[in-house]
Amino acid sequence: MRIVLSGPIQACPDFLTVFGDAAERLRAEGHTVFNPADLPQAALAKIATQAEHQVALRRCVEEIALADELVVLPNWQVSKGARFEVFVAGELGVRVRFLEFA
């Protein structure tokens, strides 16, 4: 299954670990995972310009359009981008799954 991760990046100090762990877990289940934390713009999350944010968000929307599922990480509601991605997935008929950590 082709999966896109979504969740807070700017509001999550350890987003690289959170997204990385989720991607690793899903890949271990045999899925193909697009992890937005791997984008060059994500590395600059705390200082990203509006233009860099838009580039990253466009890429995520492209990936969502090709995905079977959008997997949403905890605390996604604090992220304007994640809320938009959930909306886009819903409009495109892409299944949305909210991931909880044990």
C-alpha positions in Angstrom: 0.0 0.0 0.0 1.2 3.5 -0.8 1.1 5.7 2.3 1.7 9.4 3.0 2.5 10.6 6.5 1.0 13.8 7.9 1.4 15.6 11.1 2.9 18.5 12.9 6.4 19.5 11.9 6.9 23.0 13.0 5.1 22.4 16.3 7.0 19.2 17.1 10.6 19.6 18.4 11.4 16.0 17.7 9.5 15.7 14.4 12.4 13.9 12.6 12.2 11.1 15.2 8.4 10.9 15.3 8.0 10.8 11.5 11.0 8.5 11.1 9.7 6.0 13.6 6.3 6.0 12.0 7.7 5.6 8.5 10.0 2.7 9.7 7.0 1.0 11.4 4.9 1.2 8.3 7.7 0.1 6.0 8.3 -2.9 8.2 4.6 -3.8 7.5 5.5 -3.8 3.8 4.1 -0.4 2.8 5.7 2.2 0.5 5.9 5.4 2.6 6.3 9.0 1.7 7.7 10.8 4.7 7.5 14.6 4.4 10.1 15.0 7.1 12.6 13.7 4.5 12.0 16.7 2.3 14.8 19.3 2.3 12.4 22.0 3.4 11.5 20.0 6.5 15.1 20.3 7.7 14.5 24.0 7.8 11.2 23.7 9.6 11.9 26.3 12.2 13.1 28.9 9.7 11.3 27.9 6.5 10.1 30.7 4.4 6.5 30.8 3.2 7.7 29.9 -0.3 9.6 26.8 1.1 6.5 25.8 3.0 4.4 26.0 -0.1 6.9 23.9 -2.1 6.8 21.2 0.5 3.0 21.4 0.8 2.6 21.1 -3.0 4.8 18.0 -3.0 2.7 16.5 -0.2 -0.5 17.1 -2.1 0.9 15.4 -5.2 1.9 12.4 -3.0 -1.6 12.3 -1.4 -3.2 12.3 -4.8 -1.2 9.1 -5.6 -1.7 7.5 -2.2 -3.9 4.7 -1.0 -3.9 6.1 2.5 -2.9 9.2 4.5 -1.6 8.2 7.9 -2.0 11.1 10.4 0.3 11.3 13.4 -0.8 12.5 16.9 -1.4 16.2 17.6 -2.0 16.8 13.9 -4.7 19.3 14.8 -2.0 21.9 15.8 -0.7 21.9 12.2 -2.4 24.0 9.6 -0.6 21.9 6.9 -1.7 18.6 8.4 -5.3 19.8 8.7 -5.2 20.8 5.0 -3.7 17.4 4.0 -6.6 15.6 5.9 -9.0 17.8 4.0 -7.4 17.1 0.6 -7.3 13.4 1.3 -11.0 13.4 2.1 -11.8 15.3 -1.0 -9.8 12.9 -3.1 -11.3 9.8 -1.6 -8.0 8.8 0.0 -8.5 6.8 3.2 -7.4 8.6 6.3 -6.0 6.7 9.3 -5.1 8.3 12.6 -2.0 6.7 14.1 -1.8 6.3 17.8 1.4 5.4 19.6 1.3 2.8 22.3 
